[in-house]
Amino acid sequence: MELRKDPITRSWVIVGDDVVEAAAPSAACPFCGPAAENAQIIATLPGLNGNPWSARSVVHPQALYHVEGEASRRGEGLYDRMRAVGAHEILVENPRHDGHIWNASDLEVEQFLRLCAMRIQDLKRDSRLKYVSIFKNHGEGAGQEFSHPCSELTATTFVPRRVLYELRAGRDYYQSKERCVFCDIMAQEERQDVRVVEMRGDYIALAPYAPRVPYEIWILPRTHEAAFESTAASRVSNLADLASLLRRTLQRVLTVAQAFHLVLHTSPNSQHPSEALGYWKTLDDDYHWHIEILPVLEAKAKSYTFKETYYSPLTSETAVKRLRDVKL
């Protein structure tokens, strides 16, 4: 496997000539029961309610990124390429095979969030790694890979393009107004109260003004914080509110779509700044971590067209009204 950079979009793409063979069908789950003994465990959190563990991180069985070696970025004419150095992990959300975030207890979800924070903190100690992504694909339409409730983590030697867009926008807004654009968005949404799905303690779930897909929802901390892992470490008592809001929001989403993508956007690795790019100089002031949930609707799927202009046949206001009316 290697990484190649698209000179037009400036996106890094992972490519390889090796054909990844699908695993043979098996009734044994690789993350619970006897088969789980073969997993390469990285970190485990203590169990709840008599279970031996509550959440754990394991090496992905078919990892795309590997921690050994250096990226060795090099040129090939106008193209750039480098080795796929990084980390690729499965974050097992619950020891129970049916312990999904939306039907687990708040304490179980809270443990999973602590695991996410712990893995981000650990990987950011590696100066080679510039960004840690955590995401979840649920449902056949979203490309779900394993039946056991889990998310994935990738740590890369580059910052994903979508996050770079947010970093630039946050920096530019801060330079103009000396305020965080995410904080200003939340303040306006709370005043207008037409796109807010729910607030619990220090967290808010809202529909973005310009959604990429119907029923898109963001979850953000209502007080400014650039790094998710810092929030998890410094607000121990309030993490339960985030766990509850995440659980309840996914319950709402699943009433309108059986598949979704979830991704955590946190700050890049500011412990090892890139002076050339300069995005990290005001990072603590201009960036704001958040969770994005993008449902996958089966009918008339038009996720985006040319130039990354997304299409949504439903306004945020209508989506929020329907989600608010859900009986939990």
Backbone bond lengths (Angstrom), bond angles and torsions (degrees), N, CA, C in turn:
res aa  C-N    CA-C-N  psi(-1)  N-CA   C-N-CA  omega(-1)  CA-C   N-CA-C  phi
1 M - - - 1.465 - - 1.530 109.75 -
2 E 1.346 116.40 143.69 1.454 120.68 173.38 1.520 108.83 -147.13
3 L 1.333 115.27 163.43 1.455 122.08 178.31 1.517 109.54 -103.39
4 R 1.340 116.52 134.40 1.453 122.01 176.62 1.523 108.76 -125.69
5 K 1.335 116.19 139.82 1.453 120.74 -177.24 1.523 110.80 -99.84
6 D 1.328 115.67 126.96 1.462 121.34 175.25 1.525 107.76 -73.02
7 P 1.343 119.07 117.82 1.462 120.23 -175.93 1.526 113.86 -69.90
8 I 1.329 118.09 -14.61 1.472 121.33 -179.47 1.523 110.61 -91.02
9 T 1.340 117.03 -54.77 1.465 120.04 -179.13 1.520 112.31 -85.73
10 R 1.355 116.61 -16.20 1.469 123.16 -177.71 1.530 112.30 64.75
11 S 1.320 116.07 26.28 1.462 121.49 175.96 1.528 109.74 -92.69
12 W 1.328 115.91 141.79 1.455 120.93 172.52 1.516 108.59 -86.82
13 V 1.326 116.53 133.25 1.459 123.06 -178.80 1.518 108.39 -123.12
14 I 1.322 116.92 133.77 1.457 119.81 177.95 1.520 108.73 -91.11
15 V 1.328 116.29 129.47 1.458 121.50 -176.90 1.526 109.12 -133.62
16 G 1.322 115.89 162.25 1.458 120.83 177.36 1.508 110.61 -172.86
17 D 1.304 117.18 151.72 1.459 122.25 179.58 1.516 112.26 -87.87
18 D 1.331 116.74 -14.65 1.457 119.41 -178.61 1.524 109.74 -71.91
19 V 1.297 116.84 130.39 1.457 121.18 176.86 1.519 108.55 -83.21
20 V 1.334 115.94 121.11 1.459 120.28 179.25 1.517 108.83 -81.32
21 E 1.318 116.12 113.75 1.449 120.71 -178.55 1.523 110.07 -82.17
22 A 1.317 114.18 137.34 1.462 118.86 178.28 1.522 109.85 -66.79
23 A 1.302 115.44 141.40 1.464 119.56 179.69 1.530 110.23 -66.43
24 A 1.301 116.12 145.75 1.461 120.11 179.16 1.520 109.56 -64.75
25 P 1.340 117.74 138.78 1.464 120.16 179.96 1.531 111.23 -55.77
26 S 1.313 115.27 136.53 1.456 119.50 -178.71 1.515 109.29 -148.66
27 A 1.328 114.94 142.12 1.461 119.09 178.28 1.515 111.33 -77.97
28 A 1.318 116.70 -15.00 1.462 121.00 -177.43 1.527 110.27 -83.19
29 C 1.322 116.68 129.15 1.461 121.14 177.55 1.529 108.77 -81.59
30 P 1.343 117.98 133.25 1.467 120.14 -178.87 1.526 114.00 -72.95
31 F 1.339 117.90 -6.06 1.464 120.13 -174.93 1.519 113.95 -119.71
32 C 1.327 118.13 -2.81 1.470 120.45 173.77 1.522 108.15 -147.79
33 G 1.307 117.49 154.62 1.446 120.84 -177.54 1.519 112.02 81.73
34 P 1.323 117.47 -169.79 1.477 121.63 -175.70 1.524 113.57 -58.66
35 A 1.332 118.58 -36.03 1.464 121.39 -177.39 1.520 111.90 -64.05
36 A 1.329 117.46 -23.63 1.464 120.75 -178.59 1.521 112.38 -65.82
37 E 1.344 117.16 -16.30 1.463 120.14 179.70 1.532 111.90 -66.15
38 N 1.328 117.11 -18.70 1.461 120.87 -179.64 1.528 112.87 -86.11
39 A 1.320 117.25 -9.42 1.464 120.76 -178.32 1.528 110.69 -71.36
40 Q 1.345 116.02 142.88 1.470 121.29 175.70 1.525 108.32 -85.72
41 I 1.317 116.69 96.17 1.462 121.80 -174.14 1.524 110.10 -77.22
42 I 1.335 115.56 132.91 1.460 122.15 178.03 1.517 111.13 -102.21
43 A 1.316 116.84 -46.24 1.473 121.11 -178.14 1.523 108.87 -150.98
44 T 1.333 115.87 146.23 1.456 121.71 -179.72 1.529 109.12 -138.80
45 L 1.330 116.37 137.28 1.457 120.94 174.74 1.519 109.90 -100.65
46 P 1.342 117.66 148.88 1.465 121.34 -176.49 1.517 112.64 -56.14
47 G 1.320 115.25 152.58 1.451 121.36 -176.35 1.517 114.13 -76.65
48 L 1.337 115.17 164.00 1.456 123.57 176.54 1.522 108.59 -127.00
49 N 1.321 116.49 148.80 1.465 121.84 174.40 1.534 112.97 54.80
50 G 1.330 115.78 40.23 1.455 119.57 176.76 1.511 115.80 85.16
51 N 1.340 118.69 -4.95 1.466 121.22 177.51 1.524 110.00 -77.90
52 P 1.329 118.11 148.44 1.468 120.32 -178.42 1.525 113.88 -68.28
53 W 1.328 117.28 -22.91 1.463 121.96 178.26 1.527 108.67 -154.05
54 S 1.331 116.28 163.13 1.462 120.01 -177.72 1.523 112.50 -111.67
55 A 1.330 117.52 -36.35 1.468 122.71 177.90 1.524 106.64 -155.90
56 R 1.328 116.05 147.95 1.459 118.07 -178.83 1.518 110.77 -151.65
57 S 1.325 114.37 157.42 1.458 121.80 177.05 1.524 108.82 -112.27
58 V 1.338 116.02 133.68 1.465 121.23 177.79 1.522 108.65 -132.73
59 V 1.315 116.37 156.94 1.459 121.12 175.98 1.524 109.19 -66.20
60 H 1.325 117.21 134.97 1.458 120.92 177.84 1.534 109.17 -59.92
61 P 1.337 118.18 133.66 1.471 120.27 -177.97 1.532 113.66 -58.37
62 Q 1.343 117.02 -27.98 1.464 121.30 177.87 1.529 108.79 -128.97
63 A 1.312 115.38 61.95 1.466 121.61 -172.84 1.524 112.20 -60.39
64 L 1.335 115.73 136.44 1.465 121.75 176.16 1.521 111.46 -86.72
65 Y 1.336 116.71 -28.75 1.458 121.85 179.96 1.522 109.27 -115.99
66 H 1.324 116.05 144.21 1.465 121.29 -179.92 1.522 109.40 -130.25
67 V 1.328 115.30 141.55 1.452 120.95 -170.21 1.525 113.53 -76.84
68 E 1.325 118.15 -17.27 1.459 120.69 -174.52 1.534 111.40 -77.00
69 G 1.340 115.68 141.60 1.459 121.64 171.30 1.512 114.82 89.25
70 E 1.323 115.46 -172.96 1.457 122.85 179.34 1.523 109.59 -112.27
71 A 1.331 116.02 156.63 1.460 120.71 -178.61 1.529 112.32 -65.80
72 S 1.342 116.86 -34.61 1.472 121.86 177.81 1.528 111.37 52.13
73 R 1.332 116.08 56.97 1.469 120.05 179.10 1.525 109.99 -65.35
74 R 1.317 115.79 135.37 1.452 120.49 -177.24 1.526 109.98 -147.81
75 G 1.309 115.50 162.60 1.450 120.71 -179.44 1.511 112.36 -102.24
76 E 1.317 115.16 154.35 1.459 122.53 173.91 1.525 106.18 -140.07
77 G 1.351 115.36 85.18 1.454 119.38 -170.50 1.510 109.81 67.39
78 L 1.325 117.68 -125.66 1.467 120.26 178.97 1.522 112.19 -85.69
79 Y 1.340 117.47 -3.97 1.459 121.33 -177.35 1.529 111.77 -93.07
80 D 1.357 114.50 156.12 1.467 122.07 174.50 1.518 108.93 -120.75
81 R 1.321 115.05 143.45 1.451 120.21 177.92 1.522 109.13 -145.97
82 M 1.336 116.24 157.72 1.464 120.87 174.81 1.517 109.33 -160.67
83 R 1.317 115.46 164.58 1.453 121.45 179.47 1.529 110.43 -69.76
84 A 1.322 115.16 150.85 1.467 120.88 -178.16 1.526 110.18 -82.61
85 V 1.332 114.59 67.44 1.469 120.95 178.62 1.524 108.94 -85.64
86 G 1.302 116.74 137.74 1.462 120.77 178.86 1.513 110.75 160.01
87 A 1.312 115.60 -147.71 1.465 121.02 179.33 1.516 108.73 -141.45
88 H 1.321 116.03 146.61 1.465 122.24 177.71 1.521 107.03 -140.16
89 E 1.324 115.73 110.67 1.458 121.08 -173.34 1.524 111.43 -126.65
90 I 1.318 115.23 155.20 1.460 122.68 168.87 1.521 107.38 -101.89
91 L 1.322 116.56 126.22 1.464 121.62 176.54 1.524 107.25 -100.74
92 V 1.328 115.48 101.83 1.462 120.95 -177.53 1.523 107.55 -77.28
93 E 1.330 115.60 117.88 1.460 120.65 -169.33 1.516 113.93 -77.64
94 N 1.334 116.86 -22.88 1.456 119.96 -172.22 1.533 108.74 -162.40
95 P 1.319 119.85 142.31 1.472 119.97 177.22 1.525 112.66 -69.00
96 R 1.346 117.23 -22.14 1.464 120.45 179.38 1.530 109.97 -80.40
97 H 1.311 116.27 137.91 1.459 121.46 -177.49 1.527 111.64 -68.20
98 D 1.321 117.32 -20.72 1.466 120.92 177.94 1.530 111.11 -110.38
99 G 1.327 116.94 16.30 1.472 120.69 -175.80 1.513 113.24 -86.46
100 H 1.335 116.50 61.95 1.462 120.86 178.58 1.530 110.92 -68.50
101 I 1.311 116.58 157.42 1.459 120.95 -178.21 1.526 110.99 -56.01
102 W 1.325 117.15 -38.30 1.458 119.75 -174.41 1.528 113.47 -79.14
103 N 1.336 118.38 -14.61 1.467 118.39 176.17 1.525 112.41 -119.41
104 A 1.323 116.48 11.80 1.464 121.33 175.43 1.526 109.23 -89.86
105 S 1.316 116.31 171.38 1.461 119.89 175.68 1.533 109.27 -78.83
106 D 1.325 116.38 159.32 1.459 120.02 178.36 1.524 111.08 -59.16
107 L 1.333 116.69 -36.15 1.470 120.11 -179.98 1.525 110.90 -66.54
108 E 1.331 116.92 -37.06 1.463 119.82 177.42 1.524 111.04 -66.33
109 V 1.328 116.92 -41.95 1.468 120.71 177.83 1.528 109.67 -65.15
110 E 1.318 116.34 -39.31 1.462 120.68 178.59 1.529 111.09 -60.97
111 Q 1.315 117.72 -40.14 1.460 120.79 177.45 1.527 111.27 -63.09
112 F 1.310 116.10 -40.74 1.468 119.30 177.47 1.527 110.67 -62.67
113 L 1.327 118.04 -41.81 1.458 121.07 178.43 1.526 111.27 -63.94
114 R 1.317 116.85 -35.70 1.473 120.34 176.44 1.528 110.33 -65.19
115 L 1.322 116.63 -38.57 1.457 120.05 177.62 1.528 110.28 -62.32
116 C 1.329 116.68 -43.53 1.475 120.64 177.78 1.524 110.24 -57.10
117 A 1.315 116.53 -48.22 1.465 120.69 -178.74 1.522 111.20 -62.77
118 M 1.312 116.30 -41.89 1.465 121.23 -179.13 1.522 111.41 -62.80
119 R 1.333 117.27 -42.35 1.466 120.27 -179.66 1.533 111.12 -69.44
120 I 1.322 118.01 -37.91 1.472 120.50 177.61 1.521 110.02 -63.38
121 Q 1.330 116.83 -46.85 1.459 120.41 179.89 1.521 111.39 -59.21
122 D 1.315 116.45 -42.89 1.459 120.38 -178.08 1.526 111.38 -65.41
123 L 1.319 117.41 -45.96 1.461 120.99 -176.46 1.522 112.56 -71.26
124 K 1.330 117.42 -27.72 1.465 119.79 178.52 1.534 112.31 -71.39
125 R 1.313 117.15 -9.64 1.461 119.80 175.40 1.529 111.18 -75.54
126 D 1.323 117.03 -13.57 1.463 122.41 -179.60 1.530 108.67 -88.91
127 S 1.317 117.27 114.85 1.457 121.24 -175.57 1.525 113.26 -65.66
128 R 1.320 118.13 -17.91 1.467 120.61 178.74 1.525 111.67 -74.15
129 L 1.314 117.62 -25.39 1.457 122.26 -171.57 1.523 110.81 -94.76
130 K 1.325 116.26 123.15 1.464 121.67 -176.33 1.522 113.42 -96.47
131 Y 1.341 117.07 -23.58 1.467 118.14 -177.05 1.520 110.58 -152.78
132 V 1.338 115.40 145.02 1.460 122.40 176.47 1.527 108.38 -120.38
133 S 1.323 116.18 119.43 1.466 122.27 179.21 1.523 109.86 -105.42
134 I 1.335 116.19 139.11 1.460 121.74 172.48 1.522 106.96 -126.03
135 F 1.327 116.14 128.00 1.456 119.36 -176.68 1.523 110.49 -147.50
136 K 1.329 114.96 161.36 1.469 121.44 -179.94 1.524 108.13 -138.14
137 N 1.328 116.53 129.17 1.453 122.70 173.52 1.525 107.38 -111.88
138 H 1.329 116.18 114.26 1.468 119.47 -178.16 1.521 109.79 -116.02
139 G 1.306 115.42 132.50 1.452 120.92 176.67 1.518 112.56 96.38
140 E 1.317 114.86 155.21 1.460 120.16 -177.89 1.519 111.60 -60.58
141 G 1.322 117.23 -39.18 1.459 120.61 -179.24 1.511 113.74 -68.48
142 A 1.333 116.98 -15.35 1.468 121.00 -179.74 1.523 112.15 -103.10
143 G 1.329 116.82 0.91 1.461 119.86 179.15 1.511 113.98 80.66
144 Q 1.334 117.35 34.63 1.463 120.61 179.02 1.520 110.10 -58.87
145 E 1.331 116.92 133.87 1.462 121.74 -173.95 1.522 113.05 -99.15
146 F 1.330 117.26 -38.12 1.465 120.75 -176.68 1.527 109.64 -123.52
147 S 1.330 116.45 148.40 1.466 119.78 -179.58 1.519 112.06 -78.36
148 H 1.327 117.31 -27.11 1.469 120.11 179.51 1.532 109.17 -70.73
149 P 1.333 118.27 141.05 1.467 120.86 179.39 1.531 111.74 -59.67
150 C 1.310 116.36 115.10 1.459 119.69 -178.00 1.519 110.65 -158.59
151 S 1.316 115.13 160.50 1.455 123.28 171.97 1.519 107.42 -120.91
152 E 1.328 116.22 176.28 1.461 120.11 178.83 1.522 110.50 -123.22
153 L 1.309 115.18 154.53 1.471 122.20 176.23 1.526 107.97 -129.40
154 T 1.320 115.36 134.25 1.467 120.67 170.21 1.521 108.19 -128.95
155 A 1.312 115.97 134.63 1.466 122.16 174.21 1.524 106.52 -115.27
156 T 1.327 117.18 126.87 1.460 121.30 -171.49 1.524 111.83 -126.83
157 T 1.325 114.71 161.39 1.465 121.56 178.81 1.524 111.61 -86.04
158 F 1.327 117.10 10.06 1.460 122.93 177.78 1.523 108.77 -140.61
159 V 1.330 116.72 163.01 1.464 122.06 176.02 1.525 108.17 -96.73
160 P 1.339 119.06 126.70 1.465 120.85 -179.68 1.529 111.94 -57.29
161 R 1.333 115.29 148.47 1.462 120.88 -173.31 1.527 112.74 -59.63
162 R 1.317 117.65 -40.95 1.465 120.40 -179.78 1.528 110.95 -59.68
163 V 1.329 116.17 -40.23 1.465 120.27 178.81 1.527 110.08 -69.78
164 L 1.334 117.50 -36.87 1.462 120.20 176.57 1.524 110.88 -60.46
165 Y 1.340 117.23 -39.39 1.460 120.34 176.23 1.525 110.25 -57.94
166 E 1.337 115.37 -45.83 1.466 119.28 -178.99 1.526 111.29 -65.83
167 L 1.320 117.28 -39.61 1.462 120.64 178.98 1.528 111.11 -62.16
168 R 1.321 116.09 -43.61 1.470 119.87 179.75 1.521 110.99 -65.33
169 A 1.346 115.90 -45.27 1.461 119.63 -179.23 1.524 110.94 -63.40
170 G 1.341 116.24 -43.00 1.459 119.68 179.01 1.513 112.33 -64.02
171 R 1.326 116.49 -40.94 1.467 120.96 179.39 1.524 110.75 -65.92
172 D 1.338 117.14 -45.48 1.461 120.74 -178.41 1.527 111.20 -63.81
173 Y 1.325 117.18 -41.33 1.462 121.23 179.97 1.521 110.44 -65.26
174 Y 1.329 115.80 -41.05 1.466 120.20 -179.96 1.529 110.99 -66.33
175 Q 1.320 116.77 -39.44 1.462 119.97 178.61 1.516 111.43 -64.13
176 S 1.327 116.86 -31.40 1.461 121.56 -178.95 1.525 112.52 -82.29
177 K 1.342 117.08 -40.40 1.469 120.01 -171.47 1.520 114.19 -121.93
178 E 1.330 117.44 -6.62 1.462 122.08 -177.73 1.523 111.45 57.28
179 R 1.326 114.64 37.80 1.465 121.43 176.26 1.519 108.41 -141.45
180 C 1.325 115.45 159.43 1.466 121.29 176.54 1.521 109.27 -82.05
181 V 1.333 117.32 128.39 1.461 120.84 -178.50 1.524 111.04 -65.16
182 F 1.330 118.18 -34.31 1.461 121.04 179.21 1.532 110.43 -66.22
183 C 1.322 116.38 -40.93 1.470 120.23 178.42 1.523 110.62 -63.90
184 D 1.341 116.99 -41.17 1.467 120.57 179.18 1.524 111.04 -65.57
185 I 1.327 117.17 -38.54 1.469 120.62 177.09 1.521 110.14 -61.47
186 M 1.328 116.79 -47.27 1.466 119.65 -179.67 1.518 111.94 -62.48
187 A 1.337 116.84 -40.72 1.459 120.17 180.00 1.528 110.84 -60.75
188 Q 1.332 116.48 -43.06 1.465 119.79 179.16 1.521 111.35 -68.31
189 E 1.324 117.18 -41.09 1.464 120.13 -179.27 1.527 111.34 -65.05
190 E 1.333 116.96 -37.00 1.461 119.18 177.90 1.522 111.15 -67.51
191 R 1.336 116.78 -36.75 1.476 120.09 178.39 1.527 110.78 -67.12
192 Q 1.332 117.18 -46.55 1.460 120.89 -176.17 1.525 112.26 -76.08
193 D 1.339 116.85 -35.59 1.463 123.26 175.45 1.537 112.74 54.63
194 V 1.326 117.65 41.89 1.459 120.72 174.66 1.529 111.62 -116.32
195 R 1.331 116.89 -16.73 1.460 120.24 179.25 1.525 112.08 -119.98
196 V 1.324 117.71 10.21 1.462 121.70 176.92 1.522 109.20 -88.64
197 V 1.328 116.42 122.71 1.459 120.75 178.53 1.525 110.51 -81.48
198 E 1.339 116.04 -47.29 1.464 120.27 -178.22 1.519 109.49 -167.57
199 M 1.324 116.33 150.13 1.455 122.52 171.68 1.523 108.29 -124.08
200 R 1.331 115.02 137.31 1.463 120.20 175.26 1.517 107.26 -137.16
201 G 1.336 115.89 111.44 1.455 120.42 -179.70 1.517 111.37 58.61
202 D 1.319 117.04 -124.05 1.460 122.63 -176.37 1.519 113.63 -89.85
203 Y 1.348 118.03 16.08 1.462 120.44 -176.30 1.518 111.06 -128.74
204 I 1.332 115.43 151.74 1.454 121.46 -177.28 1.522 109.48 -135.86
205 A 1.322 116.33 141.48 1.463 122.79 172.33 1.518 107.12 -113.60
206 L 1.316 117.06 124.85 1.460 120.58 -177.45 1.520 110.55 -143.04
207 A 1.318 114.87 160.09 1.457 120.92 174.60 1.521 108.27 -94.60
208 P 1.330 118.80 130.56 1.461 120.18 179.25 1.528 111.57 -63.95
209 Y 1.308 116.07 150.65 1.466 122.00 -178.04 1.528 111.33 -59.52
210 A 1.345 117.22 -38.20 1.463 122.43 179.45 1.526 109.07 -119.65
211 P 1.345 117.86 83.61 1.470 120.71 -174.88 1.526 111.83 -71.60
212 R 1.308 116.12 146.02 1.462 121.63 175.55 1.512 111.59 -81.66
213 V 1.336 116.78 -30.84 1.463 122.38 178.36 1.527 107.73 -139.90
214 P 1.344 118.25 158.81 1.469 119.82 177.22 1.523 111.39 -59.62
215 Y 1.320 115.17 140.16 1.461 123.88 177.00 1.530 113.66 67.43
216 E 1.313 117.98 20.63 1.474 119.44 174.83 1.528 109.26 -61.81
217 I 1.329 116.39 134.83 1.465 122.12 -177.92 1.525 109.15 -132.55
218 W 1.334 115.49 139.79 1.465 122.03 173.13 1.522 108.50 -115.27
219 I 1.334 115.97 142.53 1.465 122.29 172.44 1.519 107.57 -117.15
220 L 1.345 116.94 127.51 1.460 122.03 -176.29 1.525 110.49 -135.70
221 P 1.339 117.78 153.78 1.467 120.61 169.57 1.532 108.66 -75.19
222 R 1.310 117.32 136.64 1.470 120.89 -176.21 1.524 112.25 -76.05
223 T 1.308 117.63 -18.50 1.462 121.06 172.43 1.518 108.11 -103.77
224 H 1.320 116.73 147.99 1.458 120.61 -170.10 1.526 112.33 -66.76
225 E 1.326 115.18 130.88 1.455 121.99 175.61 1.523 107.82 -156.93
226 A 1.327 117.08 126.81 1.465 120.82 -176.46 1.519 112.33 -82.30
227 A 1.327 117.11 -34.12 1.462 120.90 -172.72 1.527 110.82 -115.07
228 F 1.316 116.80 126.67 1.455 121.51 178.52 1.524 111.34 -58.74
229 E 1.328 116.05 -41.92 1.461 118.98 -176.24 1.525 111.79 -65.10
230 S 1.338 117.90 -28.96 1.465 120.91 176.17 1.520 110.55 -69.43
231 T 1.328 116.72 -39.50 1.462 120.62 176.93 1.519 110.63 -61.76
232 A 1.328 115.75 -45.98 1.460 119.68 -178.38 1.522 111.81 -63.53
233 A 1.335 116.16 -31.66 1.461 119.99 -178.10 1.522 112.19 -81.95
234 S 1.332 117.11 -34.54 1.460 119.95 -171.80 1.520 113.83 -96.98
235 R 1.334 118.28 -14.03 1.461 120.64 -176.49 1.518 110.30 -124.00
236 V 1.293 114.77 60.03 1.456 119.53 -174.06 1.524 111.29 -57.71
237 S 1.326 117.58 -43.45 1.461 119.97 -175.91 1.523 112.04 -69.81
238 N 1.339 118.00 -28.71 1.452 120.79 -175.42 1.530 113.67 -90.98
239 L 1.312 118.17 -8.60 1.451 120.13 179.68 1.528 110.78 -63.36
240 A 1.325 116.82 -25.26 1.465 120.64 176.78 1.524 110.57 -63.65
241 D 1.339 117.56 -34.55 1.469 120.67 177.37 1.519 110.80 -65.40
242 L 1.330 117.34 -40.30 1.457 120.84 177.29 1.524 110.17 -64.60
243 A 1.327 117.31 -43.29 1.462 121.19 179.32 1.523 110.41 -59.87
244 S 1.320 116.61 -44.76 1.457 120.82 -179.62 1.525 111.31 -65.55
245 L 1.333 116.71 -43.24 1.468 120.15 -178.83 1.522 111.06 -66.10
246 L 1.322 117.14 -39.96 1.465 120.37 178.16 1.525 110.18 -63.61
247 R 1.317 116.51 -45.54 1.470 120.74 179.92 1.523 111.03 -60.14
248 R 1.329 117.05 -47.16 1.465 121.97 -176.75 1.535 111.21 -68.99
249 T 1.335 116.74 -36.86 1.466 119.85 179.40 1.521 110.92 -65.62
250 L 1.337 116.94 -41.41 1.462 119.59 178.84 1.530 110.72 -67.69
251 Q 1.322 118.08 -33.33 1.458 120.02 174.39 1.527 110.59 -60.33
252 R 1.324 116.15 -42.02 1.472 120.46 178.29 1.522 110.85 -64.38
253 V 1.318 116.31 -47.09 1.465 120.87 -177.13 1.523 110.90 -60.34
254 L 1.325 117.21 -39.61 1.461 121.03 -176.66 1.526 112.92 -70.41
255 T 1.331 117.95 -8.91 1.469 119.70 173.93 1.525 111.28 -81.54
256 V 1.334 117.45 -14.47 1.471 120.29 -179.08 1.524 112.48 -117.96
257 A 1.332 117.97 -15.12 1.463 121.87 -179.53 1.517 108.86 -151.93
258 Q 1.315 116.54 138.67 1.459 120.89 179.66 1.528 112.62 -92.91
259 A 1.330 116.57 -0.80 1.465 120.97 178.43 1.521 108.66 -138.15
260 F 1.333 116.03 150.18 1.457 119.72 178.53 1.525 110.01 -160.07
261 H 1.326 114.45 159.15 1.458 122.60 169.31 1.525 107.17 -108.44
262 L 1.311 116.94 136.95 1.466 122.24 175.03 1.523 107.39 -127.21
263 V 1.330 116.84 134.19 1.464 119.84 179.88 1.519 109.63 -142.07
264 L 1.312 115.70 136.90 1.463 122.48 175.94 1.521 108.99 -94.73
265 H 1.324 116.83 123.77 1.459 122.15 174.86 1.521 108.19 -104.86
266 T 1.300 116.37 111.94 1.454 121.29 176.61 1.520 109.04 -121.30
267 S 1.308 117.73 178.04 1.464 120.80 -176.61 1.524 110.49 -72.07
268 P 1.335 117.19 153.39 1.469 119.88 175.75 1.521 110.92 -71.12
269 N 1.301 116.32 179.56 1.458 121.81 -176.43 1.524 110.26 -75.38
270 S 1.314 116.75 88.71 1.460 121.93 -177.12 1.524 112.57 -78.07
271 Q 1.334 117.49 -7.25 1.465 119.52 176.76 1.524 111.60 -70.70
272 H 1.314 115.64 -18.80 1.459 121.08 179.61 1.527 107.87 -132.71
273 P 1.342 118.08 74.34 1.465 122.44 -170.52 1.515 114.20 -67.78
274 S 1.326 114.49 153.94 1.460 121.77 174.44 1.520 108.16 -99.35
275 E 1.303 117.55 105.47 1.458 121.05 -179.37 1.530 111.20 -66.38
276 A 1.321 115.83 -29.20 1.464 118.95 -178.04 1.526 111.20 -66.27
277 L 1.344 116.53 -40.43 1.456 119.16 -177.43 1.527 112.40 -84.78
278 G 1.307 117.19 -38.02 1.454 120.89 176.02 1.520 115.58 74.83
279 Y 1.341 118.42 10.94 1.458 119.69 -178.41 1.520 112.97 -73.06
280 W 1.335 117.16 -15.11 1.458 119.99 -171.16 1.530 113.23 -94.57
281 K 1.307 119.27 -3.98 1.465 120.98 -171.50 1.527 111.88 -68.06
282 T 1.318 118.85 -37.07 1.470 121.77 178.95 1.526 110.88 -117.64
283 L 1.312 116.03 23.81 1.459 121.91 -171.78 1.523 113.18 -55.83
284 D 1.313 117.52 -45.55 1.462 120.07 -176.67 1.523 112.02 -63.57
285 D 1.337 117.23 -23.13 1.458 121.12 -178.64 1.527 113.60 -95.57
286 D 1.349 117.31 -31.81 1.468 118.41 -170.45 1.516 115.26 -107.06
287 Y 1.353 118.70 -9.44 1.467 118.77 179.04 1.524 109.42 -107.95
288 H 1.339 116.14 157.34 1.464 122.08 -174.36 1.533 107.50 -146.21
289 W 1.308 117.98 116.21 1.472 119.78 -177.44 1.528 110.28 -67.65
290 H 1.314 115.66 153.91 1.455 120.27 179.58 1.525 110.26 -163.55
291 I 1.316 115.66 162.93 1.470 123.48 175.81 1.526 107.61 -110.29
292 E 1.327 116.73 130.12 1.457 122.05 177.53 1.529 108.90 -109.11
293 I 1.327 116.33 131.75 1.459 122.38 177.36 1.521 107.70 -120.56
294 L 1.342 116.10 119.56 1.457 121.42 -178.85 1.522 109.30 -119.17
295 P 1.346 117.70 102.10 1.465 120.52 178.10 1.530 111.15 -63.96
296 V 1.322 115.42 152.27 1.465 122.12 175.99 1.523 107.07 -112.64
297 L 1.331 116.15 107.97 1.456 121.34 179.02 1.524 109.54 -91.09
298 E 1.323 116.37 134.31 1.462 120.38 -175.69 1.521 112.36 -68.52
299 A 1.308 117.25 -42.67 1.460 120.28 -173.54 1.521 111.66 -78.96
300 K 1.312 115.60 133.63 1.462 122.58 174.03 1.528 111.72 51.48
301 A 1.302 116.55 53.10 1.459 120.15 -178.33 1.522 110.51 -72.06
302 K 1.312 116.78 111.74 1.468 122.70 175.63 1.521 106.79 -132.18
303 S 1.307 116.65 84.11 1.462 119.47 -172.23 1.518 112.20 -72.58
304 Y 1.345 117.47 -39.74 1.454 118.88 177.31 1.519 109.63 -166.13
305 T 1.320 116.42 164.77 1.454 121.71 178.16 1.511 108.51 -122.59
306 F 1.323 117.76 -160.49 1.447 121.32 -178.69 1.532 111.65 -57.76
307 K 1.315 115.32 153.31 1.465 123.60 176.02 1.520 112.06 62.73
308 E 1.336 116.51 24.01 1.463 121.65 179.80 1.520 112.01 55.26
309 T 1.318 116.34 35.90 1.453 120.79 172.49 1.522 107.48 -88.73
310 Y 1.318 116.77 108.55 1.447 120.84 -174.34 1.523 111.20 -79.96
311 Y 1.310 115.52 153.92 1.461 121.17 -179.21 1.513 109.36 -120.92
312 S 1.311 117.22 129.41 1.456 121.47 175.85 1.522 108.64 -135.65
313 P 1.327 118.62 120.64 1.466 121.08 179.73 1.523 113.31 -80.76
314 L 1.326 116.81 10.00 1.462 120.80 -177.15 1.525 109.26 -135.39
315 T 1.340 117.17 132.82 1.464 119.67 177.85 1.518 110.52 -76.46
316 S 1.327 116.07 158.56 1.461 120.61 178.01 1.519 111.12 -62.68
317 E 1.336 116.21 -37.85 1.460 120.32 -176.86 1.537 111.39 -63.03
318 T 1.337 116.26 -44.29 1.460 119.79 178.47 1.521 111.28 -66.93
319 A 1.329 116.01 -40.20 1.460 120.36 179.09 1.522 110.87 -60.88
320 V 1.338 116.12 -46.05 1.467 119.82 -178.89 1.518 111.14 -63.83
321 K 1.333 117.36 -40.20 1.460 119.81 179.17 1.526 110.57 -59.71
322 R 1.326 116.80 -43.12 1.462 119.81 -179.41 1.535 110.83 -68.32
323 L 1.334 117.24 -39.90 1.455 120.16 -179.05 1.524 111.88 -69.85
324 R 1.341 116.33 -35.93 1.463 119.77 177.06 1.513 111.36 -62.39
325 D 1.343 116.61 -35.12 1.447 121.35 -175.12 1.527 113.41 -78.29
326 V 1.326 117.20 -5.36 1.461 120.21 -179.65 1.530 109.88 -64.84
327 K 1.328 116.38 132.31 1.464 121.11 175.91 1.516 108.64 -88.10
328 L 1.336 115.77 109.36 1.461 120.80 -176.70 1.534 110.23 -81.92
